[in-house]
Amino acid sequence: MYAPPKEATVTSVADEQIFDDVYLGMRAGGALRKRRRGEPLTPEEEEALGRWQRLSPWRKGLAIGGFTFGTFGLGFTLGGLVFGRWRKASAR
C-alpha cells in the first residue's frame, strides 16, 4: 500500500493557510473600507478585521506578497499571450 510522503501534507496545509490568509486580508480590507465610510460592519466583518489585526506581521506580508505575485503574475502571463511575439503581425 502506498503512503504519500509527509512533506506533501505539510506543504498542502501551508498552502491552505496562505490562501486563508489572503482571503482574510481581502475581507478585512473590505471591512476597513466600510469603516472609513462610516457604514456599520456585520459581525463577520468585525471578526475578519479582528483576526487580521491579530495576524503576525510575517504572515500578513506573506499573504499580501502572495496576492501581489499572483495578480501581477497572471496579468503578465495573459498580457504576454495576448500581446506576445507569437501573435501574427497584421498585413500592412
C-alpha positions as a Markdown table, in Angstrom:
| # | Residue | x | y | z |
|---|---|---|---|---|
| 1 | Met | 0.0 | 0.0 | 0.0 |
| 2 | Tyr | 1.3 | 3.5 | -1.0 |
| 3 | Ala | 1.6 | 6.2 | 1.6 |
| 4 | Pro | 2.3 | 9.8 | 0.5 |
| 5 | Pro | 5.4 | 11.4 | 1.9 |
| 6 | Lys | 4.8 | 13.6 | 5.0 |
| 7 | Glu | 6.3 | 16.6 | 3.2 |
| 8 | Ala | 3.3 | 16.7 | 0.9 |
| 9 | Thr | 0.8 | 17.1 | 3.7 |
| 10 | Val | 2.9 | 19.8 | 5.4 |
| 11 | Thr | 3.1 | 21.7 | 2.1 |
| 12 | Ser | -0.6 | 21.4 | 1.4 |
| 13 | Val | -1.5 | 22.6 | 4.9 |
| 14 | Ala | 0.8 | 25.6 | 4.5 |
| 15 | Asp | -0.7 | 26.4 | 1.0 |
| 16 | Glu | -4.2 | 26.3 | 2.5 |
| 17 | Gln | -3.1 | 28.6 | 5.3 |
| 18 | Ile | -1.7 | 31.1 | 2.8 |
| 19 | Phe | -4.9 | 31.1 | 0.8 |
| 20 | Asp | -6.9 | 31.5 | 4.0 |
| 21 | Asp | -4.7 | 34.5 | 5.0 |
| 22 | Val | -5.1 | 36.1 | 1.5 |
| 23 | Tyr | -8.9 | 35.7 | 1.8 |
| 24 | Leu | -8.9 | 37.0 | 5.3 |
| 25 | Gly | -6.9 | 40.1 | 4.1 |
| 26 | Met | -9.4 | 40.8 | 1.4 |
| 27 | Arg | -12.3 | 40.5 | 3.8 |
| 28 | Ala | -10.5 | 42.8 | 6.3 |
| 29 | Gly | -9.7 | 45.3 | 3.6 |
| 30 | Gly | -13.4 | 45.5 | 2.6 |
| 31 | Ala | -14.3 | 45.9 | 6.3 |
| 32 | Leu | -11.8 | 48.7 | 6.7 |
| 33 | Arg | -13.2 | 50.5 | 3.6 |
| 34 | Lys | -16.7 | 50.3 | 5.1 |
| 35 | Arg | -15.5 | 51.6 | 8.5 |
| 36 | Arg | -13.8 | 54.5 | 6.8 |
| 37 | Arg | -17.0 | 55.4 | 5.0 |
| 38 | Gly | -18.9 | 55.2 | 8.3 |
| 39 | Glu | -21.0 | 52.2 | 7.4 |
| 40 | Pro | -21.9 | 49.7 | 10.1 |
| 41 | Leu | -20.0 | 46.4 | 10.0 |
| 42 | Thr | -21.5 | 43.0 | 10.1 |
| 43 | Pro | -20.4 | 40.6 | 12.8 |
| 44 | Glu | -18.5 | 38.6 | 10.1 |
| 45 | Glu | -16.6 | 41.7 | 9.0 |
| 46 | Glu | -15.8 | 42.6 | 12.6 |
| 47 | Glu | -14.4 | 39.1 | 13.1 |
| 48 | Ala | -12.4 | 39.2 | 9.9 |
| 49 | Leu | -10.9 | 42.6 | 10.9 |
| 50 | Gly | -10.0 | 41.4 | 14.4 |
| 51 | Arg | -8.4 | 38.2 | 13.0 |
| 52 | Trp | -6.4 | 40.3 | 10.5 |
| 53 | Gln | -5.2 | 42.6 | 13.2 |
| 54 | Arg | -4.1 | 39.7 | 15.4 |
| 55 | Leu | -2.2 | 38.0 | 12.5 |
| 56 | Ser | 1.6 | 38.1 | 12.8 |
| 57 | Pro | 3.4 | 40.6 | 10.6 |
| 58 | Trp | 5.3 | 37.9 | 8.6 |
| 59 | Arg | 2.0 | 36.1 | 7.8 |
| 60 | Lys | 0.4 | 39.4 | 6.7 |
| 61 | Gly | 3.5 | 40.1 | 4.5 |
| 62 | Leu | 3.3 | 36.6 | 3.0 |
| 63 | Ala | -0.4 | 36.9 | 2.3 |
| 64 | Ile | 0.0 | 40.4 | 0.7 |
| 65 | Gly | 3.0 | 39.2 | -1.2 |
| 66 | Gly | 1.2 | 36.1 | -2.4 |
| 67 | Phe | -1.7 | 38.1 | -3.6 |
| 68 | Thr | 0.6 | 40.6 | -5.4 |
| 69 | Phe | 2.7 | 37.9 | -7.0 |
| 70 | Gly | -0.4 | 36.0 | -8.2 |
| 71 | Thr | -2.2 | 39.1 | -9.5 |
| 72 | Phe | 0.8 | 40.5 | -11.4 |
| 73 | Gly | 1.9 | 37.1 | -12.5 |
| 74 | Leu | -1.5 | 36.4 | -14.0 |
| 75 | Gly | -1.5 | 39.8 | -15.6 |
| 76 | Phe | 1.9 | 39.4 | -17.2 |
| 77 | Thr | 1.1 | 35.9 | -18.4 |
| 78 | Leu | -2.2 | 37.0 | -20.0 |
| 79 | Gly | -0.5 | 40.1 | -21.4 |
| 80 | Gly | 2.3 | 38.0 | -22.9 |
| 81 | Leu | -0.2 | 35.7 | -24.5 |
| 82 | Val | -2.4 | 38.4 | -25.9 |
| 83 | Phe | 0.4 | 40.9 | -27.0 |
| 84 | Gly | 3.3 | 38.5 | -27.2 |
| 85 | Arg | 5.5 | 37.7 | -30.2 |
| 86 | Trp | 3.6 | 34.6 | -31.0 |
| 87 | Arg | 0.8 | 36.7 | -32.4 |
| 88 | Lys | 0.9 | 37.1 | -36.1 |
| 89 | Ala | 1.7 | 40.5 | -37.4 |
| 90 | Ser | -1.1 | 42.2 | -39.3 |
| 91 | Ala | -0.6 | 42.7 | -43.0 |
| 92 | Arg | 0.1 | 46.3 | -43.9 |
